[in-house]
Amino acid sequence: MDNDKRDYISTDLSTFGSEKPDDKQLEILKLIYGEVNSNYRNLADIRFKLLGFVPAISIIAWATLYKEIDVNSIYNNITGFIISFLGLRVAWGVRTYDKRNDELYNDLVSRGRKIEEELGVHTAIFKGRMKANKVDIFHSIINHGRSLHIIYSSVFIGWSLLILWYLFNFIKIIFTYMS
């Protein structure tokens, strides 16, 4: 594979502040590298769990709310609206948490690249990682960030539509009582 299809850029910040680590520093680098890998795996694991749970739980909640709450009652519409609003807020909070994990994830990749560089490795787990180069039917590059956007925006749209559903039914009841 060509080097232009791989990412070799790492942070300029050296682990020890010196160009060439001594033997003791090399051992410490190996320990730090193990922790970087462990944290990287943990963040990836959290992401996969969130990507499984958030949409699944949302879809189940939408179906349950839509089916179980009678929209012919003002009280039920208010209840459905509040639950839907809280569902949107929780999903937004989870996405915000995941965005922070993105920053930590990217920093770990950069640190891992730097450690691999300091260990004298050319291409490894982080250094020389393949760049996103596939495109979808819209000719947009397929990558993690875009996929996350599609998933979470779908969840936000779902909760927002449910909020509008209860708001619409609430207004319909009000106008029915007024006429």
N, C-alpha and C positions, 0 to 999 in steps of 0.2 A: 504494500500500500504506500502511496505517496505521502511524504511528510506534510504536504499542504492540506491533507484531509485529517490531520491530527493536530491536537492542541498541546503545545509545549510551553506556553506562557505561564509563568509562576510569579509569585510576589518577589519584589526586590529585597524584602526584609530577610536577612539570613537568620538562621535559628540561633546561632551563637555570636553573631556580629563579626565573625572573622571569615576570611575566604576559605581556608582549608581547616576542617576540624581535626583535632588531635585524636588519639586512640580512645581516651575517656569520653570525649564528645561524640565519637562515632557510636559508642555503646548507648549513650543517652539518646542520640538520634534514632537508633533502632527502637528504643522503648517508646519514644514520642511517636514514631511512625506507626507502631502497633496501636497506640491510642487514637491516632488520626483515623486509621482504618476502622477501628471499633466504633468510634463516634459516627463516622460516615455510614456504616452499616445500620447503626441505631436510627439515624435520621431517615435513611431510606425506608427502614421498617415502619417507622411512624407514618411516613407519607403513604405507604401502601395500605396501611390500616385505615387511615383517614379517607383515602380514595375509595375504599370499599365500604366503610361504614356511613359516611356522610350522605352520599347519594341513595344508598339502600334504605337507610332509616328515614330519609326525607320522603322517598317514594311511598313507603309504608305509611308514614304519617299523613301524607296528602290523601292517599286513598281512604284511610280511616276517617279523617276529618270530613272529607267530601261525602262519604257514605253515611256516617253516623250522626252528623249534626244537622238537625232539621232547620232549614233556612227560613222557615215561616215564623220564626220567633225572634223578636229583637234581642232577647237575652242570649239565645244560641248564636246569633250573628256576631254579637259583641264577643262572646267567648271564642268563637272560631277565628275572629279577627285577631284577638289578643294572642291566642296560641300560634297562629300563623306568623304574626309579627315577631313573637319570641323565637320561633323556628328560624326565621330569616336572620335575626340577630345572632343566634347561636351559630348558624352556618357562616355568617360574616366573621364572627370571632374565631372560628376554626380556621378559616382562610387566612385571617390576619396572623394567627399563630403559625400557619404553614409558610406564609411569606417570610416570617422571621427565620424559620428553619431553612428556607432557601438561601438566605444570607449566610447562615452558619455552614450549610452544606457547601456552598461555593467557596467559602473561606477554607474549609477543610480540604477541598480539592486543590486549592492554591498552595496551602501549607504542605500537603502531600507531595505536590510537584516539586516544591522547593527542597524538601527533605530528600526526595529521590535524586534531585540534582546534586545536593551536597554529598550524597552517598556514591555519586558517580554513575548513576543509572541513566541510560538514554531513553528507553521507552518501558513503561511499567504500568501500574494500576492507574496512576493519576497523570503522570508525564507521558504525553503521547496518546492521550485518550482521544478516541475518534470524535470528530466534530459532527454535529447534525448536518446531514447533507441530503436527506430524502425530502421530497415535496409531496403535498397532498393534491387533491383535485383542484384546489384554488391556487396552486403554485406557491403555497406558503411552506416554509421550512417546518418540518415536523420536529418538535423538541419538547422537553418536559414542561417548560413554562406555558407554551401554547396549549398543550393538553390539559394542564391544570386550569387554565383560563376557561376552556370549553366545559370542563366538568363543573367547576364552581359557578360559572355564570348560568349554567343550566339549573343548578340547585337554587340560585338566587331568583331566577325567572319563575321557577315552580312555586316558591314561597310567595313571591310578589303576586302571581296570578291568583293564588288562594286568598291573599289579603284583599285583592280587588273583588273577588267573587263574594266574600262576606260583606264588603263595603257596599257593593252593588245591591245585594239582597237587603241589607239594612236600609238603604235609601229607598228601595222599592216598597218596603213595609211602611216606612214613614209616610211616603206619598199616598199609599193606599189608605192609611188611617186618616190622613188629612182630607181626602176627597170624599 
